[in-house]
Amino acid sequence: MTPAALRKWLEGEDSQSVGMTSEGEKVTGKGDGEAVGHRMGERILELKAKKQADLDDDDYAAMRKVIGYVHRHIKQRPDGDISDTRWRKSLMNWGHDPLRD
């Protein structure tokens, strides 16, 4: 996703109603706390704003985490129309829209 598309997504209610908190609680609405994926989406925006020369070890570790998450969850694609699934919304929080593959 482009930074602009990711920013718009993260600001929406759908983005804030999927995933799991760092304590392992399921997020089903904005009042349930911030999901790990939503937090990572914000981190992705920070990374995309940095110049490559300014990236540090923590930045590269975060990028590897995103790549691992996306690769694992792509393999769990549900059958049927994925347009309005928690699966797709969770991936979008991590900066990947599977409808744009």
Biopython code that builds the backbone (N, CA, C, O; Angstrom):
import numpy as np
from Bio.PDB.StructureBuilder import StructureBuilder

atoms = [
    (1, "MET", "N", (0.853, -1.179, 0.000)),
    (1, "MET", "CA", (0.000, 0.000, 0.000)),
    (1, "MET", "C", (0.897, 1.240, 0.000)),
    (1, "MET", "O", (1.979, 1.235, 0.587)),
    (2, "THR", "N", (0.444, 2.272, -0.648)),
    (2, "THR", "CA", (1.189, 3.521, -0.612)),
    (2, "THR", "C", (1.060, 4.125, 0.789)),
    (2, "THR", "O", (0.125, 3.794, 1.518)),
    (3, "PRO", "N", (1.980, 5.001, 1.168)),
    (3, "PRO", "CA", (1.836, 5.656, 2.474)),
    (3, "PRO", "C", (0.485, 6.367, 2.623)),
    (3, "PRO", "O", (-0.129, 6.311, 3.688)),
    (4, "ALA", "N", (0.026, 7.029, 1.571)),
    (4, "ALA", "CA", (-1.262, 7.743, 1.655)),
    (4, "ALA", "C", (-2.417, 6.769, 1.855)),
    (4, "ALA", "O", (-3.311, 7.025, 2.661)),
    (5, "ALA", "N", (-2.405, 5.655, 1.128)),
    (5, "ALA", "CA", (-3.472, 4.661, 1.267)),
    (5, "ALA", "C", (-3.428, 4.018, 2.649)),
    (5, "ALA", "O", (-4.473, 3.795, 3.262)),
    (6, "LEU", "N", (-2.234, 3.720, 3.143)),
    (6, "LEU", "CA", (-2.105, 3.127, 4.475)),
    (6, "LEU", "C", (-2.569, 4.105, 5.552)),
    (6, "LEU", "O", (-3.260, 3.704, 6.488)),
    (7, "ARG", "N", (-2.205, 5.366, 5.434)),
    (7, "ARG", "CA", (-2.635, 6.379, 6.412)),
    (7, "ARG", "C", (-4.158, 6.470, 6.439)),
    (7, "ARG", "O", (-4.767, 6.468, 7.508)),
    (8, "LYS", "N", (-4.769, 6.551, 5.258)),
    (8, "LYS", "CA", (-6.228, 6.642, 5.184)),
    (8, "LYS", "C", (-6.861, 5.400, 5.811)),
    (8, "LYS", "O", (-7.835, 5.513, 6.556)),
    (9, "TRP", "N", (-6.320, 4.227, 5.521)),
    (9, "TRP", "CA", (-6.840, 2.984, 6.076)),
    (9, "TRP", "C", (-6.736, 2.983, 7.603)),
    (9, "TRP", "O", (-7.709, 2.678, 8.292)),
    (10, "LEU", "N", (-5.562, 3.322, 8.127)),
    (10, "LEU", "CA", (-5.338, 3.275, 9.572)),
    (10, "LEU", "C", (-6.238, 4.235, 10.343)),
    (10, "LEU", "O", (-6.536, 4.001, 11.514)),
    (11, "GLU", "N", (-6.668, 5.304, 9.699)),
    (11, "GLU", "CA", (-7.543, 6.271, 10.356)),
    (11, "GLU", "C", (-9.002, 5.813, 10.380)),
    (11, "GLU", "O", (-9.817, 6.378, 11.110)),
    (12, "GLY", "N", (-9.331, 4.796, 9.590)),
    (12, "GLY", "CA", (-10.710, 4.320, 9.506)),
    (12, "GLY", "C", (-11.089, 3.362, 10.620)),
    (12, "GLY", "O", (-10.231, 2.767, 11.273)),
    (13, "GLU", "N", (-12.383, 3.226, 10.823)),
    (13, "GLU", "CA", (-12.903, 2.367, 11.886)),
    (13, "GLU", "C", (-12.633, 0.883, 11.614)),
    (13, "GLU", "O", (-12.363, 0.130, 12.550)),
    (14, "ASP", "N", (-12.700, 0.452, 10.354)),
    (14, "ASP", "CA", (-12.432, -0.947, 10.040)),
    (14, "ASP", "C", (-11.026, -1.354, 10.475)),
    (14, "ASP", "O", (-10.819, -2.461, 10.974)),
    (15, "SER", "N", (-10.076, -0.463, 10.284)),
    (15, "SER", "CA", (-8.695, -0.748, 10.667)),
    (15, "SER", "C", (-8.551, -0.962, 12.166)),
    (15, "SER", "O", (-7.725, -1.757, 12.615)),
    (16, "GLN", "N", (-9.353, -0.256, 12.924)),
    (16, "GLN", "CA", (-9.242, -0.290, 14.378)),
    (16, "GLN", "C", (-10.155, -1.333, 15.016)),
    (16, "GLN", "O", (-10.344, -1.340, 16.233)),
    (17, "SER", "N", (-10.721, -2.214, 14.188)),
    (17, "SER", "CA", (-11.652, -3.214, 14.719)),
    (17, "SER", "C", (-11.240, -4.646, 14.380)),
    (17, "SER", "O", (-12.073, -5.553, 14.381)),
    (18, "VAL", "N", (-9.951, -4.845, 14.091)),
    (18, "VAL", "CA", (-9.444, -6.186, 13.800)),
    (18, "VAL", "C", (-8.096, -6.396, 14.480)),
    (18, "VAL", "O", (-7.404, -5.443, 14.837)),
    (19, "GLY", "N", (-7.745, -7.657, 14.648)),
    (19, "GLY", "CA", (-6.438, -8.008, 15.183)),
    (19, "GLY", "C", (-6.486, -8.389, 16.643)),
    (19, "GLY", "O", (-7.553, -8.601, 17.220)),
    (20, "MET", "N", (-5.312, -8.471, 17.222)),
    (20, "MET", "CA", (-5.138, -8.847, 18.618)),
    (20, "MET", "C", (-4.278, -7.799, 19.312)),
    (20, "MET", "O", (-3.366, -7.231, 18.710)),
    (21, "THR", "N", (-4.575, -7.550, 20.572)),
    (21, "THR", "CA", (-3.735, -6.641, 21.351)),
    (21, "THR", "C", (-2.447, -7.368, 21.726)),
    (21, "THR", "O", (-2.341, -8.581, 21.545)),
    (22, "SER", "N", (-1.485, -6.640, 22.239)),
    (22, "SER", "CA", (-0.233, -7.267, 22.674)),
    (22, "SER", "C", (-0.458, -8.197, 23.854)),
    (22, "SER", "O", (0.393, -9.037, 24.149)),
    (23, "GLU", "N", (-1.602, -8.060, 24.538)),
    (23, "GLU", "CA", (-1.947, -8.942, 25.651)),
    (23, "GLU", "C", (-2.705, -10.182, 25.180)),
    (23, "GLU", "O", (-3.058, -11.035, 25.993)),
    (24, "GLY", "N", (-2.958, -10.289, 23.869)),
    (24, "GLY", "CA", (-3.625, -11.452, 23.318)),
    (24, "GLY", "C", (-5.138, -11.370, 23.267)),
    (24, "GLY", "O", (-5.805, -12.372, 23.011)),
    (25, "GLU", "N", (-5.692, -10.182, 23.509)),
    (25, "GLU", "CA", (-7.143, -9.990, 23.455)),
    (25, "GLU", "C", (-7.569, -9.648, 22.030)),
    (25, "GLU", "O", (-6.897, -8.883, 21.339)),
    (26, "LYS", "N", (-8.685, -10.218, 21.601)),
    (26, "LYS", "CA", (-9.222, -9.957, 20.265)),
    (26, "LYS", "C", (-9.796, -8.546, 20.208)),
    (26, "LYS", "O", (-10.530, -8.127, 21.103)),
    (27, "VAL", "N", (-9.458, -7.825, 19.155)),
    (27, "VAL", "CA", (-9.980, -6.473, 18.931)),
    (27, "VAL", "C", (-11.175, -6.572, 17.991)),
    (27, "VAL", "O", (-11.060, -7.082, 16.877)),
    (28, "THR", "N", (-12.326, -6.077, 18.453)),
    (28, "THR", "CA", (-13.522, -6.082, 17.615)),
    (28, "THR", "C", (-14.112, -4.685, 17.454)),
    (28, "THR", "O", (-15.090, -4.500, 16.730)),
    (29, "GLY", "N", (-13.524, -3.713, 18.123)),
    (29, "GLY", "CA", (-14.003, -2.337, 18.034)),
    (29, "GLY", "C", (-12.944, -1.385, 18.551)),
    (29, "GLY", "O", (-11.984, -1.796, 19.203)),
    (30, "LYS", "N", (-13.128, -0.122, 18.255)),
    (30, "LYS", "CA", (-12.151, 0.907, 18.603)),
    (30, "LYS", "C", (-11.849, 0.949, 20.103)),
    (30, "LYS", "O", (-10.722, 1.257, 20.488)),
    (31, "GLY", "N", (-12.816, 0.650, 20.943)),
    (31, "GLY", "CA", (-12.627, 0.720, 22.387)),
    (31, "GLY", "C", (-11.912, -0.475, 22.994)),
    (31, "GLY", "O", (-11.697, -0.514, 24.205)),
    (32, "ASP", "N", (-11.537, -1.455, 22.166)),
    (32, "ASP", "CA", (-10.901, -2.677, 22.676)),
    (32, "ASP", "C", (-9.390, -2.552, 22.841)),
    (32, "ASP", "O", (-8.737, -3.527, 23.214)),
    (33, "GLY", "N", (-8.833, -1.412, 22.580)),
    (33, "GLY", "CA", (-7.382, -1.244, 22.626)),
    (33, "GLY", "C", (-6.801, -1.335, 21.231)),
    (33, "GLY", "O", (-7.485, -1.699, 20.274)),
    (34, "GLU", "N", (-5.533, -1.000, 21.135)),
    (34, "GLU", "CA", (-4.887, -0.996, 19.821)),
    (34, "GLU", "C", (-4.328, -2.373, 19.491)),
    (34, "GLU", "O", (-3.638, -2.987, 20.305)),
    (35, "ALA", "N", (-4.632, -2.847, 18.299)),
    (35, "ALA", "CA", (-4.115, -4.127, 17.824)),
    (35, "ALA", "C", (-2.641, -3.981, 17.460)),
    (35, "ALA", "O", (-2.176, -2.906, 17.081)),
    (36, "VAL", "N", (-1.932, -5.079, 17.587)),
    (36, "VAL", "CA", (-0.520, -5.120, 17.224)),
    (36, "VAL", "C", (-0.336, -4.682, 15.772)),
    (36, "VAL", "O", (0.579, -3.921, 15.459)),
    (37, "GLY", "N", (-1.212, -5.167, 14.888)),
    (37, "GLY", "CA", (-1.112, -4.818, 13.476)),
    (37, "GLY", "C", (-1.343, -3.341, 13.208)),
    (37, "GLY", "O", (-0.684, -2.753, 12.350)),
    (38, "HIS", "N", (-2.275, -2.738, 13.938)),
    (38, "HIS", "CA", (-2.522, -1.302, 13.758)),
    (38, "HIS", "C", (-1.294, -0.509, 14.174)),
    (38, "HIS", "O", (-0.896, 0.441, 13.499)),
    (39, "ARG", "N", (-0.700, -0.907, 15.288)),
    (39, "ARG", "CA", (0.527, -0.245, 15.757)),
    (39, "ARG", "C", (1.645, -0.418, 14.724)),
    (39, "ARG", "O", (2.408, 0.511, 14.461)),
    (40, "MET", "N", (1.730, -1.622, 14.142)),
    (40, "MET", "CA", (2.766, -1.865, 13.141)),
    (40, "MET", "C", (2.501, -1.036, 11.892)),
    (40, "MET", "O", (3.450, -0.597, 11.242)),
    (41, "GLY", "N", (1.247, -0.811, 11.537)),
    (41, "GLY", "CA", (0.946, 0.051, 10.404)),
    (41, "GLY", "C", (1.506, 1.450, 10.600)),
    (41, "GLY", "O", (2.035, 2.055, 9.668)),
    (42, "GLU", "N", (1.384, 1.957, 11.820)),
    (42, "GLU", "CA", (1.967, 3.276, 12.131)),
    (42, "GLU", "C", (3.496, 3.225, 12.001)),
    (42, "GLU", "O", (4.118, 4.167, 11.510)),
    (43, "ARG", "N", (4.082, 2.120, 12.444)),
    (43, "ARG", "CA", (5.536, 1.942, 12.347)),
    (43, "ARG", "C", (5.966, 1.878, 10.888)),
    (43, "ARG", "O", (7.003, 2.428, 10.519)),
    (44, "ILE", "N", (5.173, 1.207, 10.060)),
    (44, "ILE", "CA", (5.476, 1.131, 8.628)),
    (44, "ILE", "C", (5.509, 2.528, 8.016)),
    (44, "ILE", "O", (6.379, 2.828, 7.198)),
    (45, "LEU", "N", (4.571, 3.377, 8.407)),
    (45, "LEU", "CA", (4.570, 4.753, 7.895)),
    (45, "LEU", "C", (5.831, 5.491, 8.320)),
    (45, "LEU", "O", (6.394, 6.253, 7.535)),
    (46, "GLU", "N", (6.282, 5.277, 9.552)),
    (46, "GLU", "CA", (7.537, 5.889, 10.005)),
    (46, "GLU", "C", (8.705, 5.398, 9.139)),
    (46, "GLU", "O", (9.552, 6.188, 8.721)),
    (47, "LEU", "N", (8.739, 4.101, 8.881)),
    (47, "LEU", "CA", (9.827, 3.526, 8.084)),
    (47, "LEU", "C", (9.826, 4.066, 6.663)),
    (47, "LEU", "O", (10.883, 4.370, 6.110)),
    (48, "LYS", "N", (8.645, 4.185, 6.074)),
    (48, "LYS", "CA", (8.563, 4.682, 4.700)),
    (48, "LYS", "C", (8.986, 6.151, 4.595)),
    (48, "LYS", "O", (9.395, 6.610, 3.529)),
    (49, "ALA", "N", (8.884, 6.873, 5.696)),
    (49, "ALA", "CA", (9.266, 8.287, 5.685)),
    (49, "ALA", "C", (10.772, 8.483, 5.859)),
    (49, "ALA", "O", (11.293, 9.567, 5.599)),
    (50, "LYS", "N", (11.461, 7.443, 6.294)),
    (50, "LYS", "CA", (12.907, 7.553, 6.532)),
    (50, "LYS", "C", (13.697, 7.360, 5.244)),
    (50, "LYS", "O", (13.268, 6.655, 4.331)),
    (51, "LYS", "N", (14.852, 7.997, 5.194)),
    (51, "LYS", "CA", (15.792, 7.740, 4.113)),
    (51, "LYS", "C", (16.495, 6.424, 4.420)),
    (51, "LYS", "O", (16.715, 6.093, 5.585)),
    (52, "GLN", "N", (16.847, 5.679, 3.386)),
    (52, "GLN", "CA", (17.476, 4.379, 3.576)),
    (52, "GLN", "C", (18.739, 4.493, 4.436)),
    (52, "GLN", "O", (19.002, 3.623, 5.266)),
    (53, "ALA", "N", (19.502, 5.538, 4.244)),
    (53, "ALA", "CA", (20.745, 5.719, 5.007)),
    (53, "ALA", "C", (20.487, 5.919, 6.499)),
    (53, "ALA", "O", (21.387, 5.723, 7.316)),
    (54, "ASP", "N", (19.267, 6.306, 6.854)),
    (54, "ASP", "CA", (18.936, 6.561, 8.258)),
    (54, "ASP", "C", (18.311, 5.361, 8.965)),
    (54, "ASP", "O", (18.024, 5.429, 10.160)),
    (55, "LEU", "N", (18.098, 4.267, 8.243)),
    (55, "LEU", "CA", (17.508, 3.080, 8.854)),
    (55, "LEU", "C", (18.513, 2.405, 9.781)),
    (55, "LEU", "O", (19.700, 2.312, 9.467)),
    (56, "ASP", "N", (18.021, 1.932, 10.931)),
    (56, "ASP", "CA", (18.903, 1.254, 11.885)),
    (56, "ASP", "C", (18.478, -0.206, 12.060)),
    (56, "ASP", "O", (17.554, -0.675, 11.396)),
    (57, "ASP", "N", (19.156, -0.909, 12.949)),
    (57, "ASP", "CA", (18.876, -2.338, 13.151)),
    (57, "ASP", "C", (17.433, -2.590, 13.575)),
    (57, "ASP", "O", (16.822, -3.561, 13.128)),
    (58, "ASP", "N", (16.880, -1.729, 14.431)),
    (58, "ASP", "CA", (15.484, -1.886, 14.853)),
    (58, "ASP", "C", (14.528, -1.726, 13.672)),
    (58, "ASP", "O", (13.512, -2.416, 13.590)),
    (59, "ASP", "N", (14.857, -0.819, 12.766)),
    (59, "ASP", "CA", (14.034, -0.621, 11.577)),
    (59, "ASP", "C", (14.045, -1.871, 10.699)),
    (59, "ASP", "O", (12.999, -2.308, 10.218)),
    (60, "TYR", "N", (15.222, -2.436, 10.495)),
    (60, "TYR", "CA", (15.317, -3.644, 9.676)),
    (60, "TYR", "C", (14.617, -4.824, 10.349)),
    (60, "TYR", "O", (14.015, -5.654, 9.667)),
    (61, "ALA", "N", (14.689, -4.905, 11.660)),
    (61, "ALA", "CA", (13.977, -5.963, 12.384)),
    (61, "ALA", "C", (12.465, -5.811, 12.202)),
    (61, "ALA", "O", (11.759, -6.803, 12.021)),
    (62, "ALA", "N", (11.970, -4.579, 12.249)),
    (62, "ALA", "CA", (10.540, -4.325, 12.047)),
    (62, "ALA", "C", (10.130, -4.722, 10.626)),
    (62, "ALA", "O", (9.064, -5.304, 10.424)),
    (63, "MET", "N", (10.973, -4.409, 9.652)),
    (63, "MET", "CA", (10.656, -4.774, 8.268)),
    (63, "MET", "C", (10.610, -6.295, 8.097)),
    (63, "MET", "O", (9.737, -6.811, 7.400)),
    (64, "ARG", "N", (11.543, -7.014, 8.728)),
    (64, "ARG", "CA", (11.519, -8.471, 8.652)),
    (64, "ARG", "C", (10.255, -9.032, 9.303)),
    (64, "ARG", "O", (9.683, -10.009, 8.820)),
    (65, "LYS", "N", (9.825, -8.413, 10.397)),
    (65, "LYS", "CA", (8.605, -8.849, 11.079)),
    (65, "LYS", "C", (7.391, -8.681, 10.163)),
    (65, "LYS", "O", (6.539, -9.567, 10.088)),
    (66, "VAL", "N", (7.315, -7.559, 9.476)),
    (66, "VAL", "CA", (6.206, -7.303, 8.548)),
    (66, "VAL", "C", (6.208, -8.333, 7.420)),
    (66, "VAL", "O", (5.167, -8.902, 7.092)),
    (67, "ILE", "N", (7.356, -8.566, 6.839)),
    (67, "ILE", "CA", (7.457, -9.530, 5.740)),
    (67, "ILE", "C", (7.034, -10.918, 6.215)),
    (67, "ILE", "O", (6.297, -11.613, 5.515)),
    (68, "GLY", "N", (7.491, -11.325, 7.389)),
    (68, "GLY", "CA", (7.121, -12.628, 7.932)),
    (68, "GLY", "C", (5.631, -12.738, 8.164)),
    (68, "GLY", "O", (5.018, -13.747, 7.815)),
    (69, "TYR", "N", (5.042, -11.707, 8.751)),
    (69, "TYR", "CA", (3.603, -11.712, 9.013)),
    (69, "TYR", "C", (2.811, -11.855, 7.716)),
    (69, "TYR", "O", (1.922, -12.699, 7.605)),
    (70, "VAL", "N", (3.147, -11.022, 6.745)),
    (70, "VAL", "CA", (2.411, -11.034, 5.479)),
    (70, "VAL", "C", (2.552, -12.402, 4.807)),
    (70, "VAL", "O", (1.558, -12.964, 4.346)),
    (71, "HIS", "N", (3.755, -12.939, 4.745)),
    (71, "HIS", "CA", (3.958, -14.246, 4.108)),
    (71, "HIS", "C", (3.164, -15.349, 4.809)),
    (71, "HIS", "O", (2.558, -16.187, 4.141)),
    (72, "ARG", "N", (3.157, -15.362, 6.128)),
    (72, "ARG", "CA", (2.407, -16.384, 6.884)),
    (72, "ARG", "C", (0.906, -16.260, 6.641)),
    (72, "ARG", "O", (0.224, -17.260, 6.419)),
    (73, "HIS", "N", (0.399, -15.041, 6.683)),
    (73, "HIS", "CA", (-1.051, -14.847, 6.599)),
    (73, "HIS", "C", (-1.590, -14.958, 5.181)),
    (73, "HIS", "O", (-2.760, -15.296, 5.000)),
    (74, "ILE", "N", (-0.788, -14.689, 4.191)),
    (74, "ILE", "CA", (-1.210, -14.894, 2.799)),
    (74, "ILE", "C", (-1.559, -16.370, 2.598)),
    (74, "ILE", "O", (-2.496, -16.693, 1.867)),
    (75, "LYS", "N", (-0.815, -17.254, 3.238)),
    (75, "LYS", "CA", (-1.051, -18.699, 3.108)),
    (75, "LYS", "C", (-2.355, -19.133, 3.781)),
    (75, "LYS", "O", (-2.828, -20.244, 3.540)),
    (76, "GLN", "N", (-2.936, -18.285, 4.611)),
    (76, "GLN", "CA", (-4.171, -18.605, 5.322)),
    (76, "GLN", "C", (-5.400, -17.985, 4.669)),
    (76, "GLN", "O", (-6.445, -17.840, 5.303)),
    (77, "ARG", "N", (-5.268, -17.626, 3.416)),
    (77, "ARG", "CA", (-6.367, -16.963, 2.695)),
    (77, "ARG", "C", (-7.654, -17.780, 2.797)),
    (77, "ARG", "O", (-7.659, -18.969, 2.480)),
    (78, "PRO", "N", (-8.732, -17.157, 3.233)),
    (78, "PRO", "CA", (-10.012, -17.881, 3.298)),
    (78, "PRO", "C", (-10.601, -18.050, 1.904)),
    (78, "PRO", "O", (-10.241, -17.336, 0.968)),
    (79, "ASP", "N", (-11.507, -19.003, 1.786)),
    (79, "ASP", "CA", (-12.209, -19.223, 0.520)),
    (79, "ASP", "C", (-13.227, -18.108, 0.292)),
    (79, "ASP", "O", (-13.681, -17.452, 1.230)),
    (80, "GLY", "N", (-13.566, -17.918, -0.956)),
    (80, "GLY", "CA", (-14.628, -16.976, -1.297)),
    (80, "GLY", "C", (-14.158, -15.537, -1.395)),
    (80, "GLY", "O", (-12.967, -15.249, -1.517)),
    (81, "ASP", "N", (-15.128, -14.653, -1.338)),
    (81, "ASP", "CA", (-14.891, -13.219, -1.449)),
    (81, "ASP", "C", (-14.219, -12.713, -0.176)),
    (81, "ASP", "O", (-14.763, -12.851, 0.920)),
    (82, "ILE", "N", (-13.046, -12.134, -0.326)),
    (82, "ILE", "CA", (-12.281, -11.659, 0.842)),
    (82, "ILE", "C", (-12.438, -10.164, 1.088)),
    (82, "ILE", "O", (-11.815, -9.624, 2.002)),
    (83, "SER", "N", (-13.252, -9.494, 0.297)),
    (83, "SER", "CA", (-13.350, -8.030, 0.354)),
    (83, "SER", "C", (-13.591, -7.478, 1.749)),
    (83, "SER", "O", (-12.988, -6.473, 2.127)),
    (84, "ASP", "N", (-14.461, -8.118, 2.521)),
    (84, "ASP", "CA", (-14.841, -7.567, 3.825)),
    (84, "ASP", "C", (-14.505, -8.535, 4.964)),
    (84, "ASP", "O", (-15.260, -8.657, 5.929)),
    (85, "THR", "N", (-13.371, -9.217, 4.841)),
    (85, "THR", "CA", (-12.985, -10.194, 5.865)),
    (85, "THR", "C", (-12.011, -9.599, 6.876)),
    (85, "THR", "O", (-11.247, -8.685, 6.564)),
    (86, "ARG", "N", (-12.055, -10.133, 8.082)),
    (86, "ARG", "CA", (-11.074, -9.744, 9.105)),
    (86, "ARG", "C", (-9.666, -10.067, 8.616)),
    (86, "ARG", "O", (-8.720, -9.344, 8.926)),
    (87, "TRP", "N", (-9.525, -11.149, 7.856)),
    (87, "TRP", "CA", (-8.231, -11.565, 7.314)),
    (87, "TRP", "C", (-7.626, -10.450, 6.456)),
    (87, "TRP", "O", (-6.470, -10.071, 6.643)),
    (88, "ARG", "N", (-8.418, -9.932, 5.518)),
    (88, "ARG", "CA", (-7.922, -8.860, 4.649)),
    (88, "ARG", "C", (-7.641, -7.589, 5.441)),
    (88, "ARG", "O", (-6.616, -6.938, 5.238)),
    (89, "LYS", "N", (-8.547, -7.241, 6.336)),
    (89, "LYS", "CA", (-8.379, -6.010, 7.113)),
    (89, "LYS", "C", (-7.129, -6.079, 7.979)),
    (89, "LYS", "O", (-6.418, -5.085, 8.124)),
    (90, "SER", "N", (-6.860, -7.238, 8.549)),
    (90, "SER", "CA", (-5.657, -7.401, 9.347)),
    (90, "SER", "C", (-4.406, -7.224, 8.489)),
    (90, "SER", "O", (-3.469, -6.535, 8.891)),
    (91, "LEU", "N", (-4.389, -7.839, 7.319)),
    (91, "LEU", "CA", (-3.248, -7.663, 6.416)),
    (91, "LEU", "C", (-3.075, -6.204, 6.008)),
    (91, "LEU", "O", (-1.951, -5.720, 5.875)),
    (92, "MET", "N", (-4.173, -5.518, 5.813)),
    (92, "MET", "CA", (-4.080, -4.104, 5.432)),
    (92, "MET", "C", (-3.455, -3.276, 6.553)),
    (92, "MET", "O", (-2.734, -2.317, 6.276)),
    (93, "ASN", "N", (-3.717, -3.625, 7.805)),
    (93, "ASN", "CA", (-3.063, -2.931, 8.913)),
    (93, "ASN", "C", (-1.547, -3.083, 8.830)),
    (93, "ASN", "O", (-0.802, -2.207, 9.268)),
    (94, "TRP", "N", (-1.100, -4.197, 8.267)),
    (94, "TRP", "CA", (0.332, -4.474, 8.112)),
    (94, "TRP", "C", (0.851, -3.960, 6.777)),
    (94, "TRP", "O", (1.966, -4.294, 6.374)),
    (95, "GLY", "N", (0.049, -3.148, 6.086)),
    (95, "GLY", "CA", (0.508, -2.491, 4.860)),
    (95, "GLY", "C", (0.342, -3.283, 3.583)),
    (95, "GLY", "O", (0.919, -2.924, 2.557)),
    (96, "HIS", "N", (-0.448, -4.374, 3.621)),
    (96, "HIS", "CA", (-0.619, -5.194, 2.422)),
    (96, "HIS", "C", (-2.113, -5.404, 2.153)),
    (96, "HIS", "O", (-2.844, -5.909, 3.005)),
    (97, "ASP", "N", (-2.547, -5.014, 0.967)),
    (97, "ASP", "CA", (-3.926, -5.260, 0.550)),
    (97, "ASP", "C", (-3.911, -6.434, -0.422)),
    (97, "ASP", "O", (-3.456, -6.282, -1.555)),
    (98, "PRO", "N", (-4.405, -7.615, 0.000)),
    (98, "PRO", "CA", (-4.352, -8.784, -0.878)),
    (98, "PRO", "C", (-5.193, -8.646, -2.146)),
    (98, "PRO", "O", (-5.017, -9.433, -3.076)),
    (99, "LEU", "N", (-6.089, -7.682, -2.210)),
    (99, "LEU", "CA", (-6.831, -7.456, -3.441)),
    (99, "LEU", "C", (-6.000, -6.734, -4.494)),
    (99, "LEU", "O", (-6.420, -6.618, -5.645)),
    (100, "ARG", "N", (-4.848, -6.258, -4.113)),
    (100, "ARG", "CA", (-3.964, -5.537, -5.034)),
    (100, "ARG", "C", (-2.784, -6.381, -5.464)),
    (100, "ARG", "O", (-1.828, -5.852, -6.031)),
    (101, "ASP", "N", (-2.823, -7.680, -5.210)),
    (101, "ASP", "CA", (-1.725, -8.587, -5.612)),
    (101, "ASP", "C", (-1.574, -8.619, -7.113)),
    (101, "ASP", "O", (-0.707, -9.322, -7.631)),
]
sb = StructureBuilder()
sb.init_structure("model")
sb.init_model(0)
sb.init_chain("A")
sb.init_seg("    ")
for serial, (resi, resn, name, xyz) in enumerate(atoms, 1):
    if name == "N":
        sb.init_residue(resn, " ", resi, " ")
    sb.init_atom(name, np.array(xyz, "f"), 0.0, 1.0, " ", f" {name:<3s}", serial, name[0])
structure = sb.get_structure()
